[in-house]
Amino acid sequence: MERRHFTNFDIAGFGYYDGPIAFSELKVGTELQLVPELNNPYDPKAVIIQYKEYKLGYVPRGENDHISKLLEMGYNPFEVRIQRIDPTAKPEQQIGLVVYLRKADRV
């Protein structure tokens, strides 16, 4: 499948949710899911980063505008993978992600 780089960022709130619980299962290259959180009272553009049943944290506010719009409208062209793991870093900087755009199927 063809893909193109879209953005990179660290997981916001990683230390406050299930990140520390799931940490031992996470590896470079692991695919994660993006889930819009439409009823978030603090950020209407909030997008959860999820691994299996674990909520790892959020897409950072500075990165979530375009991602949230596409997800809200039912499009999910994203492939999200762990790019960097650093257990010695502060929790907010332990997991770096890369987000790719997957090429759409032609009709």
PyRosetta script that sets phi, psi and omega in degrees:
from pyrosetta import init, pose_from_sequence

init()
pose = pose_from_sequence("MERRHFTNFDIAGFGYYDGPIAFSELKVGTELQLVPELNNPYDPKAVIIQYKEYKLGYVPRGENDHISKLLEMGYNPFEVRIQRIDPTAKPEQQIGLVVYLRKADRV")
pose.set_psi(1, 134.0)
pose.set_omega(1, 178.8)
pose.set_phi(2, -78.9)
pose.set_psi(2, 145.7)
pose.set_omega(2, 178.4)
pose.set_phi(3, -150.2)
pose.set_psi(3, 161.9)
pose.set_omega(3, -179.5)
pose.set_phi(4, -138.7)
pose.set_psi(4, 141.0)
pose.set_omega(4, 179.9)
pose.set_phi(5, -58.9)
pose.set_psi(5, 136.0)
pose.set_omega(5, 177.7)
pose.set_phi(6, -113.5)
pose.set_psi(6, -51.8)
pose.set_omega(6, -179.5)
pose.set_phi(7, -165.9)
pose.set_psi(7, 168.1)
pose.set_omega(7, 173.7)
pose.set_phi(8, -132.0)
pose.set_psi(8, 148.3)
pose.set_omega(8, 174.0)
pose.set_phi(9, -168.9)
pose.set_psi(9, 167.3)
pose.set_omega(9, 172.6)
pose.set_phi(10, -94.2)
pose.set_psi(10, 157.1)
pose.set_omega(10, -179.0)
pose.set_phi(11, -75.8)
pose.set_psi(11, 120.8)
pose.set_omega(11, 177.3)
pose.set_phi(12, -75.8)
pose.set_psi(12, 134.9)
pose.set_omega(12, 177.2)
pose.set_phi(13, 76.6)
pose.set_psi(13, 15.7)
pose.set_omega(13, -174.6)
pose.set_phi(14, -53.7)
pose.set_psi(14, -39.6)
pose.set_omega(14, -177.9)
pose.set_phi(15, -77.0)
pose.set_psi(15, -10.0)
pose.set_omega(15, -175.0)
pose.set_phi(16, -99.5)
pose.set_psi(16, -12.6)
pose.set_omega(16, -176.3)
pose.set_phi(17, -116.7)
pose.set_psi(17, -135.5)
pose.set_omega(17, -175.4)
pose.set_phi(18, -90.8)
pose.set_psi(18, 4.9)
pose.set_omega(18, -179.0)
pose.set_phi(19, -53.3)
pose.set_psi(19, -51.6)
pose.set_omega(19, -179.9)
pose.set_phi(20, -62.9)
pose.set_psi(20, -30.0)
pose.set_omega(20, 179.5)
pose.set_phi(21, -71.2)
pose.set_psi(21, -41.8)
pose.set_omega(21, -176.1)
pose.set_phi(22, -87.9)
pose.set_psi(22, -7.0)
pose.set_omega(22, -170.5)
pose.set_phi(23, -50.6)
pose.set_psi(23, -43.9)
pose.set_omega(23, -176.0)
pose.set_phi(24, -66.6)
pose.set_psi(24, -19.4)
pose.set_omega(24, 179.2)
pose.set_phi(25, -87.9)
pose.set_psi(25, -16.0)
pose.set_omega(25, -173.3)
pose.set_phi(26, -84.1)
pose.set_psi(26, 136.0)
pose.set_omega(26, 180.0)
pose.set_phi(27, -135.7)
pose.set_psi(27, 156.4)
pose.set_omega(27, 173.7)
pose.set_phi(28, -58.7)
pose.set_psi(28, 131.2)
pose.set_omega(28, -178.5)
pose.set_phi(29, 97.3)
pose.set_psi(29, -13.3)
pose.set_omega(29, 179.2)
pose.set_phi(30, -60.9)
pose.set_psi(30, 133.5)
pose.set_omega(30, 178.4)
pose.set_phi(31, -86.4)
pose.set_psi(31, 137.1)
pose.set_omega(31, 179.8)
pose.set_phi(32, -119.5)
pose.set_psi(32, 165.7)
pose.set_omega(32, 179.9)
pose.set_phi(33, -112.8)
pose.set_psi(33, 150.8)
pose.set_omega(33, 174.5)
pose.set_phi(34, -109.2)
pose.set_psi(34, 130.6)
pose.set_omega(34, -177.9)
pose.set_phi(35, -131.4)
pose.set_psi(35, 119.8)
pose.set_omega(35, 178.6)
pose.set_phi(36, -68.0)
pose.set_psi(36, 141.4)
pose.set_omega(36, 177.3)
pose.set_phi(37, -114.4)
pose.set_psi(37, 82.2)
pose.set_omega(37, -170.9)
pose.set_phi(38, -64.7)
pose.set_psi(38, -26.4)
pose.set_omega(38, -176.9)
pose.set_phi(39, -99.3)
pose.set_psi(39, 19.7)
pose.set_omega(39, 179.5)
pose.set_phi(40, -68.8)
pose.set_psi(40, 119.4)
pose.set_omega(40, -176.5)
pose.set_phi(41, -72.5)
pose.set_psi(41, -15.2)
pose.set_omega(41, -176.4)
pose.set_phi(42, -99.5)
pose.set_psi(42, -23.9)
pose.set_omega(42, -177.5)
pose.set_phi(43, -151.7)
pose.set_psi(43, 105.7)
pose.set_omega(43, -179.0)
pose.set_phi(44, -66.5)
pose.set_psi(44, -11.4)
pose.set_omega(44, 178.7)
pose.set_phi(45, -104.0)
pose.set_psi(45, 16.3)
pose.set_omega(45, -174.9)
pose.set_phi(46, -62.8)
pose.set_psi(46, 136.2)
pose.set_omega(46, 177.3)
pose.set_phi(47, -130.7)
pose.set_psi(47, 119.7)
pose.set_omega(47, 179.0)
pose.set_phi(48, -77.6)
pose.set_psi(48, 142.5)
pose.set_omega(48, 171.0)
pose.set_phi(49, -104.2)
pose.set_psi(49, 122.4)
pose.set_omega(49, -172.0)
pose.set_phi(50, -124.9)
pose.set_psi(50, 143.7)
pose.set_omega(50, 172.3)
pose.set_phi(51, -129.1)
pose.set_psi(51, 116.3)
pose.set_omega(51, -173.5)
pose.set_phi(52, 52.1)
pose.set_psi(52, -125.6)
pose.set_omega(52, 179.5)
pose.set_phi(53, -91.5)
pose.set_psi(53, 3.7)
pose.set_omega(53, -176.1)
pose.set_phi(54, -90.2)
pose.set_psi(54, 130.9)
pose.set_omega(54, 171.2)
pose.set_phi(55, -90.4)
pose.set_psi(55, 109.1)
pose.set_omega(55, -176.4)
pose.set_phi(56, -82.9)
pose.set_psi(56, -26.0)
pose.set_omega(56, -177.0)
pose.set_phi(57, 152.3)
pose.set_psi(57, -147.3)
pose.set_omega(57, -173.7)
pose.set_phi(58, -132.1)
pose.set_psi(58, 158.0)
pose.set_omega(58, 165.5)
pose.set_phi(59, -66.9)
pose.set_psi(59, 131.3)
pose.set_omega(59, -179.9)
pose.set_phi(60, -58.2)
pose.set_psi(60, 148.8)
pose.set_omega(60, -178.0)
pose.set_phi(61, -53.9)
pose.set_psi(61, -38.1)
pose.set_omega(61, -179.4)
pose.set_phi(62, -70.9)
pose.set_psi(62, -9.6)
pose.set_omega(62, -176.8)
pose.set_phi(63, -115.8)
pose.set_psi(63, -6.2)
pose.set_omega(63, -168.1)
pose.set_phi(64, -93.7)
pose.set_psi(64, -7.0)
pose.set_omega(64, -174.1)
pose.set_phi(65, -59.7)
pose.set_psi(65, -60.0)
pose.set_omega(65, -177.0)
pose.set_phi(66, -69.3)
pose.set_psi(66, -39.1)
pose.set_omega(66, 179.5)
pose.set_phi(67, -60.8)
pose.set_psi(67, -46.9)
pose.set_omega(67, -177.7)
pose.set_phi(68, -65.2)
pose.set_psi(68, -38.1)
pose.set_omega(68, 179.2)
pose.set_phi(69, -61.9)
pose.set_psi(69, -46.3)
pose.set_omega(69, -179.6)
pose.set_phi(70, -64.1)
pose.set_psi(70, -45.6)
pose.set_omega(70, -179.6)
pose.set_phi(71, -64.2)
pose.set_psi(71, -41.6)
pose.set_omega(71, 179.9)
pose.set_phi(72, -60.1)
pose.set_psi(72, -34.0)
pose.set_omega(72, -178.3)
pose.set_phi(73, -89.1)
pose.set_psi(73, 7.2)
pose.set_omega(73, 174.4)
pose.set_phi(74, 91.6)
pose.set_psi(74, 7.9)
pose.set_omega(74, 177.5)
pose.set_phi(75, -99.0)
pose.set_psi(75, 137.0)
pose.set_omega(75, 173.0)
pose.set_phi(76, -137.3)
pose.set_psi(76, 80.0)
pose.set_omega(76, -179.8)
pose.set_phi(77, -86.2)
pose.set_psi(77, 12.3)
pose.set_omega(77, -168.9)
pose.set_phi(78, -98.7)
pose.set_psi(78, 142.3)
pose.set_omega(78, 167.4)
pose.set_phi(79, -120.0)
pose.set_psi(79, 120.0)
pose.set_omega(79, -175.7)
pose.set_phi(80, -115.5)
pose.set_psi(80, 126.0)
pose.set_omega(80, -178.4)
pose.set_phi(81, -133.6)
pose.set_psi(81, 149.6)
pose.set_omega(81, 174.0)
pose.set_phi(82, -72.1)
pose.set_psi(82, 127.8)
pose.set_omega(82, -178.1)
pose.set_phi(83, -106.3)
pose.set_psi(83, -28.7)
pose.set_omega(83, -175.2)
pose.set_phi(84, -149.0)
pose.set_psi(84, 138.9)
pose.set_omega(84, 173.7)
pose.set_phi(85, -130.3)
pose.set_psi(85, 127.7)
pose.set_omega(85, 178.9)
pose.set_phi(86, -137.1)
pose.set_psi(86, 94.2)
pose.set_omega(86, -177.9)
pose.set_phi(87, -65.7)
pose.set_psi(87, -14.4)
pose.set_omega(87, -179.5)
pose.set_phi(88, -89.4)
pose.set_psi(88, -10.4)
pose.set_omega(88, -178.4)
pose.set_phi(89, -80.0)
pose.set_psi(89, 168.0)
pose.set_omega(89, 172.8)
pose.set_phi(90, -60.5)
pose.set_psi(90, 149.9)
pose.set_omega(90, -176.8)
pose.set_phi(91, -50.3)
pose.set_psi(91, -38.7)
pose.set_omega(91, -178.4)
pose.set_phi(92, -69.9)
pose.set_psi(92, -10.2)
pose.set_omega(92, -177.7)
pose.set_phi(93, -122.2)
pose.set_psi(93, 12.0)
pose.set_omega(93, -176.5)
pose.set_phi(94, -76.2)
pose.set_psi(94, -31.8)
pose.set_omega(94, -175.6)
pose.set_phi(95, -122.7)
pose.set_psi(95, 118.0)
pose.set_omega(95, 175.1)
pose.set_phi(96, -102.8)
pose.set_psi(96, 135.9)
pose.set_omega(96, -178.0)
pose.set_phi(97, -115.2)
pose.set_psi(97, 153.8)
pose.set_omega(97, 169.6)
pose.set_phi(98, -120.3)
pose.set_psi(98, 136.5)
pose.set_omega(98, 178.6)
pose.set_phi(99, -115.9)
pose.set_psi(99, 126.6)
pose.set_omega(99, 177.6)
pose.set_phi(100, -111.1)
pose.set_psi(100, 153.5)
pose.set_omega(100, 168.2)
pose.set_phi(101, -96.5)
pose.set_psi(101, 126.3)
pose.set_omega(101, 176.3)
pose.set_phi(102, -84.4)
pose.set_psi(102, 142.0)
pose.set_omega(102, 178.4)
pose.set_phi(103, -68.9)
pose.set_psi(103, 133.1)
pose.set_omega(103, 179.9)
pose.set_phi(104, -71.7)
pose.set_psi(104, 147.7)
pose.set_omega(104, 172.4)
pose.set_phi(105, -68.0)
pose.set_psi(105, 136.5)
pose.set_omega(105, 178.7)
pose.set_phi(106, -81.2)
pose.set_psi(106, 140.6)
pose.set_omega(106, 177.2)
pose.set_phi(107, -109.7)
pose.dump_pdb("model.pdb")
